[in-house]
Structures are given as C-alpha cells and as structure tokens.
Amino acid sequence: MRSFLASVLEKITNKLREKSPKTATLEEKKEVEKKSHKTQKILKKRKKEEEKNIAASGLSKSSLSTISPQKMKLISIAGDIRLDPDKTESAFMARQLVQATLPHKNPGNVPVWSRTNGQLTVAIQPGADTKKKKIIGYPYGTIPRLLLFWITTEAIRTKNPRIELGNSLAQFMEELGLNPTNGRGKRSDAKRLQDQMRRLFQSTISFTQHTKGETWLNMQVAPKGALWWDDKQPQQGTLWKNWIQLGEDFFKAITSAPVPADMRVLKALKRSPLALDLYAWATYTAYQTQQTGQSRSLSWELLHEQFGAEYSDTRDFSKKSWNALLKIQIVYPGLNIERVRGGINVLPSKPSIIIKPKKKTKKSSNL
C-alpha cells in the first residue's frame, strides 16, 4: 500500500514538474504581451505629440523627409512653446555681453582677447593655473554662454553674489541642458563643462566705453569658489559644497538691466554659439522695436563686427547667420525679420519672453 501511494505521489509530482515550465512560459508570454501593449501606447502617444508639434510649426508633411534630426528637435521644442507659451523658463544675460559677445572659437595663446561693437569693447584676460604655471585659457563656445545665462539668472533670483552650484555635477549639467552621459574622455560634456567653468570663473572681463574720453570697468568673474566634482563620476554627490563668489563689480554689472530670454530656447540652440548670440540679440532688439514701434535695419558688416570676428569674411558670416536666424525663428516664432540687400531688417516684434512685474500686496491694517 505504501509503495502504491509513493508511486502515485511520484507520478503527481512529475506531472506538476512537467506543467510548471509551461505555466511559467505562459506567464512570461502574458508579461511580454503586456509590455508590448504598453510600448504601443507610448509610441502612439509620442506620434500624436509629434503630429501636434508639426502642425503647430506650420510645416507640410511633404517637407518632413528633408528635415534633419536636429531640426526635428527644434520643431518639437517649438511645438511645446507654441502649445504652452506661458510655461516659460526665464533666463537673463548682461546687456553688455549681448552687445559684444565671448569668442566662438579658442583664441589660443594671446595675452588679451577683445570684441568691439560701436563704442563698447569687451575684453577678456585668462586666469592662471598655479599648479601647471601657465594660463588656464579663454572661455569660448556654447558652454560659457549657457553658464553666464544660468549665473545671471541665479544672481537675480537670489540677489546674492554667492552662487550655490549643488552637490551633483549631473544635476547641474541638466539645468544647463547638457547630457552627463554624453561623450567620453576630453570630449565628454562633463569634462568640457568643468574646463570651461574654470576658464570663465577665473577670467577677468573688462567693459570699456569709447566716447570723447574713455571709461572702463575691469571685473573678476569669481575671485572665490570651490569645485569638488569628479567629471568621471558626474552622478556622484560630493561631501563639500560647490560654489562660486562673484566679484562685486561683476555681480552689479550682470544684475543691472539684464536681457531676458527663454531657457527652453537656449537649450534648443545649445549646439551653436552664433545661434545663442543671435537669439539673445534678437530678443533684445525685438524689445527695442516694440518700444519705438519702428523696425531696425543692420548691415552684415556691423553684425560681423559684433558677432563674427572669427568668420573668414562677411559673405561667409552672412550665410551662416541667416541660417541660424531661420532656426531661431522656429523656436521664437514672434521674431519678425526679413533679409534685405546688404543686411537684415528687424520689424516690430514681441520679445521672446516678457517678465511681468510682481503685483504689490496690500498690507493689511490692524484697525
């Protein structure tokens, strides 16, 4: 009897073992189908969003095949801005650094770099690397521009020259629109950011006005600071705080009459220093045209002097600038410009972002 029961139990156990893999397989199949259904829903949602963005951009479907992935990204961001114009991310730049900008390319080993626009000259002197006993180098390209927008915005928001940068490099990079996982070694966004931060923070920037006489202001960007981040491990937090202390004159210069901009647009144009410069200039010029009610015409020669000293000639600069302005119009549809012989004409336009003054709250009386 016992042997009979044992044999029966053994048969039942074997049958259960045979069925269990099938059950597991069915469960796995259901899980895969569930995930597939979820993926299909996400893809459909993305497709609808893309269609909305394309519709908002005013482009026809026939033209989509010729659009590059970079331009499609601009169209996507433009769609978000058009569909939700009030959801702005305000950023600011010092007016003088809009009128005469930082270098686009590395100036190399020169004692002083400068750019002139009319009566204003902006000059930069690099800081010193005391460990290697040589100059650190000049801030150039897109990263210092994004940094200056962020720093100016924080200085205005906190009304404090001490700027806290946070414990995580990755988090700080995301605020600038940079990717902490992009690239490797010297070409990684993390490495490039830290290099450009040192170049910018330890440099001296000068504003000189040439009228009948001459007035100047020499400013240390950040005479004090501490950076503990490791660019090889951007996600890792630090035990000590990362911060900079802006120079007193620099703090005053960037917070008095700054030019407002939309951080969403800056992030969209982050690949091109020329596009960033032209966008800041365009929204500033648009504000002027709105105030006067008159258009403003500028020649390519003047714009070349203001923005494009690194470009070989005015013709090359005008071609690249016009292409950059067309990209800017995608994410800043309120910009009304036209190309005229020898330059461009900015028609009365709305600024990219309008900062509304805060309403004063009435003090309650104790009567």
Protein Blocks (a to p, Z undefined) as FASTA:
>chain_A
ZZmmmmmmmmmmmmmmmmmmmmmmmmmmmmmmmmmmmmmmmmmmmmmmmmmmmmmnopaf
klmmmpcfklmmmmmmmmmmmmmmmlccdddddfklmmpccdfbdnbjafbdcddehjbc
cdddddddfklopafbjcedjllmmmmmmmmmmmmmnopabdcebjblklmmmmnopafk
goehjllmklmmmmmmmmmmmpccddddddfbccdddddfblcccdfbdfklmmbccfbd
cdddddfklmmmmmgopacddfklmmmmmmpmklmmmmmmmmmmmmmmmmnopacdddfk
lmmmmmmmmpmblmlmmmmmmmmmmmmmmmmmmbccdddehiacddddddfbdcdddddd
ddddfZZ
